[in-house]
């Protein structure tokens, strides 16, 4: 872009040429202000309304041209550093001023017949007009390049905005996955973050239940119709449907054209389901897999690398959350379980006893509590060794658990002390029961 002083120099030279060149025309300079030989044309033979129409129009045009030129000059002065080809804009403003002067002269010569001055201004306007017109063609490639650069910048800005949206969504997904709570509920909240980040039309979850996958809709846009708007969808048997493809592969599955896939369901094809992404989440606690499903309607096309990266990051965050929850479950189980017998330990007994007392008082029922010692453990340890004593404790714990009802809970309190909680067992029924089980 030309330096500001270079632009002003060009405009000054153009103005100078426009002012001086017409004076070289024969007769212009000596007769510039002369009215000799001319008379004012008042157009007395015209209707007054027509004269007013011509005079008013010329004055308004001259005024408007002057205002436009002033605004262009103001715009250039305030935005010169960011405005390419500012001298052309100023030249155009100069051209507009010259055109405005010719319209003003139309009014002036009706009163004062300065036709030499009128001709001079017309010649100046012609010079400025030709110079401006001649300056435009060489600038066309540069203007086109500037417009293309602006368009590219807008596309880049849009891409950055989309990337920002995806990154914000990913951050929110990571924060959600770090919160305690049910993994399935967390997965649904994470799934909803894809709604805006990826312009999705249908979000759902497939939960593996044995040899079937239960499909549930989480959200849908206005583009989804028919079966896609139902909350509960028909279950998918093993070996069919895209959900099982993700479950079997235990890896994300990306489908660009759902209708063309051999496992496509005719019902969903009819509803216009197109691009589909499936993210499997294996739960080590249950041994089952949950699949997050993101779909678009009437928008066939591959998922971009950026979109797949977002899917992968969200899946990893959820898998880490599931592993953390599984680890916490193991820690909690270990904290309440006797490592030798697998029965509940003293801490578990105290917690369960407290809860059972509160429940019995609230609901008005009785429960039984059986306390026992394992006789002869010290003798076994002394004569056969602690390994034999440990084996005796394990066998006793196993037998104790097998002899109780499903709702009864067995504990090793420590050493050779054991306890059994018998819910809904009044003393009259618990005593014979305990005697029978102990025999």
Buried (B, 14 or more C-beta within 10 A) or exposed (E): BBEBEEBBEBBEEBBEBBEEEBEEEEEBEEBBEBBEEBEEEEEEEEEEEEBEEBBEEBBEBBEEBBEBBEEBBEBBEEEBEEBEBBBBBBBBBBBBBBBBBBBBBBBBBBEBBBBBBBBBBBBBBBBBBEBBEEBEEEEEEEEEEBEEEEEEEEEEEEEEEBEEBBEEBBEBBBEBBEEEEEBEEBBBBBBBBBBEBBEBBBBBBBBBEEEBBBBBBBBBBEBBEEBBEEEEBEBBEBEEBBBBBBBEEEEBBBBEEBBEBEBBBEEBBEBBBBBBBBBBBBBBEEEBBBBBBBBBBEBBEEBEEBBBEBBEBBBBBBBEBBBBBBEEEEEEEEEBBBEBBEBBBBBBBEEBBEEBEEEBEEEEEBBBBBEBEBEEBEEBBEEEEEEEBBBBBBEBBBEBBEBBEEEBBBBBBEEBBBBBBBBBBEEEEBEEBBEEBEE
